Amino acid sequence: MSDEAKAAATRVAANTAIAEARVGLSGVRLKEMAVSGSFAVDDSTGNRMIQSLEGVIDSLTARWATLAKVGQTPPMSTTSTAQWVSGHMVNTATDDRGLLTQLQQARDEFPTYIEAIKLAKQNYRDTEDTSEQRLRTIHPET
């Protein structure tokens, strides 16, 4: 397989994994895929994926105190409407689909994605080694 074909196949696999992650592929499922060998990614792409995830984790960690303010009751008047709006704002940030809830889940899930990507990088190397060995048995002079 040419280097261009390998790179294209890797991009397709990585894009597929990312697309599945966007629609709810859990870190656990991605790790299962990596353990089973159905998820593989080259070192360069895997390193960029890991770097991106670590960047998001670092950013969330650094800004968490500020982000957490979204989940606090905002100072408003004591009117019924203001109290309802205030409660609604807090609920919207902290309920099952709330911003803080989703960010916390992502922050908790990303390390598992990173583990899966590391396994997938090893899968790619193993596949490359196996392919190279097979090719050498077919064409020993290469």
C-alpha positions as CSV (number, residue, x, y, z in Angstrom):
1,M,0.0,0.0,0.0
2,S,1.5,3.4,-1.0
3,D,2.1,6.1,1.6
4,E,-0.7,8.2,0.1
5,A,-3.1,5.3,0.3
6,K,-2.1,4.6,3.9
7,A,-2.6,8.3,4.8
8,A,-6.0,8.4,3.1
9,A,-7.1,5.2,4.9
10,T,-5.9,6.6,8.2
11,R,-7.8,9.9,7.6
12,V,-11.0,8.0,6.8
13,A,-10.6,5.9,9.9
14,A,-9.9,8.9,12.1
15,N,-12.8,10.9,10.6
16,T,-15.1,8.0,11.1
17,A,-14.1,7.7,14.7
18,I,-14.5,11.4,15.2
19,A,-17.9,11.5,13.5
20,E,-19.1,8.6,15.7
21,A,-17.8,10.4,18.7
22,R,-19.8,13.5,17.7
23,V,-23.0,11.5,17.7
24,G,-22.5,9.8,21.0
25,L,-19.7,7.3,20.7
26,S,-18.5,6.9,24.3
27,G,-14.9,6.7,25.3
28,V,-15.6,3.2,26.6
29,R,-16.9,2.1,23.2
30,L,-14.0,3.7,21.4
31,K,-11.6,2.0,23.7
32,E,-13.5,-1.3,23.1
33,M,-13.0,-0.7,19.4
34,A,-9.3,-0.1,19.9
35,V,-8.9,-3.2,22.0
36,S,-10.7,-5.3,19.4
37,G,-8.5,-3.9,16.7
38,S,-11.3,-2.2,14.8
39,F,-9.9,1.3,15.5
40,A,-6.4,2.1,14.3
41,V,-4.7,5.4,13.6
42,D,-1.2,6.4,12.6
43,D,1.1,8.1,15.1
44,S,0.9,11.6,13.5
45,T,-2.9,11.7,13.4
46,G,-3.2,10.0,16.8
47,N,-0.8,12.5,18.3
48,R,-2.8,15.4,16.9
49,M,-6.0,13.9,18.2
50,I,-4.5,13.4,21.7
51,Q,-3.0,16.9,21.7
52,S,-6.4,18.4,20.8
53,L,-8.2,16.5,23.5
54,E,-5.6,17.4,26.1
55,G,-5.9,21.0,25.0
56,V,-9.7,20.9,25.7
57,I,-9.2,19.2,29.0
58,D,-6.6,21.8,30.0
59,S,-8.8,24.7,28.9
60,L,-11.8,23.3,30.8
61,T,-9.7,22.8,33.9
62,A,-8.2,26.3,33.7
63,R,-11.6,27.9,33.2
64,W,-13.8,25.6,35.4
65,A,-14.2,28.2,38.2
66,T,-15.5,30.7,35.8
67,L,-17.7,28.3,33.9
68,A,-19.2,27.0,37.2
69,K,-20.6,30.5,37.7
70,V,-23.2,29.7,35.0
71,G,-24.7,27.1,37.5
72,Q,-25.1,29.7,40.3
73,T,-28.3,31.6,40.8
74,P,-27.8,35.0,39.2
75,P,-28.6,38.0,41.3
76,M,-32.1,39.2,40.3
77,S,-34.9,41.0,41.9
78,T,-37.4,39.2,44.2
79,T,-40.3,39.3,41.8
80,S,-41.9,36.0,40.8
81,T,-40.8,36.5,37.2
82,A,-37.2,37.2,38.1
83,Q,-37.1,34.3,40.4
84,W,-38.5,32.0,37.7
85,V,-36.0,33.2,35.2
86,S,-33.2,32.8,37.7
87,G,-34.2,29.3,38.5
88,H,-34.6,28.5,34.8
89,M,-31.1,29.7,34.0
90,V,-29.6,27.5,36.7
91,N,-31.6,24.5,35.6
92,T,-30.6,25.0,32.0
93,A,-27.0,25.0,33.0
94,T,-27.1,22.1,35.4
95,D,-29.9,19.7,34.2
96,D,-29.1,16.5,32.3
97,R,-28.6,18.3,29.1
98,G,-27.2,21.5,30.6
99,L,-24.0,23.2,29.6
100,L,-22.1,22.4,32.8
101,T,-23.3,18.9,32.8
102,Q,-22.2,18.3,29.3
103,L,-18.9,20.0,29.8
104,Q,-18.2,17.9,32.9
105,Q,-19.1,14.7,31.1
106,A,-16.8,15.6,28.2
107,R,-14.0,16.5,30.7
108,D,-14.5,13.1,32.4
109,E,-14.8,11.2,29.1
110,F,-11.8,12.6,27.2
111,P,-9.1,10.7,29.1
112,T,-10.8,7.5,28.0
113,Y,-10.7,8.8,24.4
114,I,-7.0,9.4,24.8
115,E,-6.4,5.9,26.1
116,A,-8.4,4.5,23.1
117,I,-6.3,6.6,20.7
118,K,-3.1,5.4,22.2
119,L,-4.3,1.8,21.7
120,A,-5.3,2.6,18.2
121,K,-1.9,4.0,17.4
122,Q,-0.4,0.6,18.6
123,N,-3.0,-1.2,16.4
124,Y,-1.8,0.8,13.4
125,R,1.8,0.0,14.1
126,D,1.0,-3.7,14.6
127,T,-0.9,-3.7,11.3
128,E,1.9,-2.0,9.5
129,D,4.4,-4.5,10.9
130,T,2.3,-7.4,9.9
131,S,1.7,-6.0,6.4
132,E,5.4,-5.4,6.0
133,Q,6.3,-8.9,7.1
134,R,3.7,-10.4,4.6
135,L,5.1,-8.3,1.8
136,R,8.6,-9.4,2.6
137,T,7.5,-13.0,2.3
138,I,6.0,-12.3,-1.1
139,H,8.9,-10.1,-2.3
140,P,11.9,-10.9,-0.1
141,E,14.2,-8.5,-2.0
142,T,12.4,-5.4,-0.8
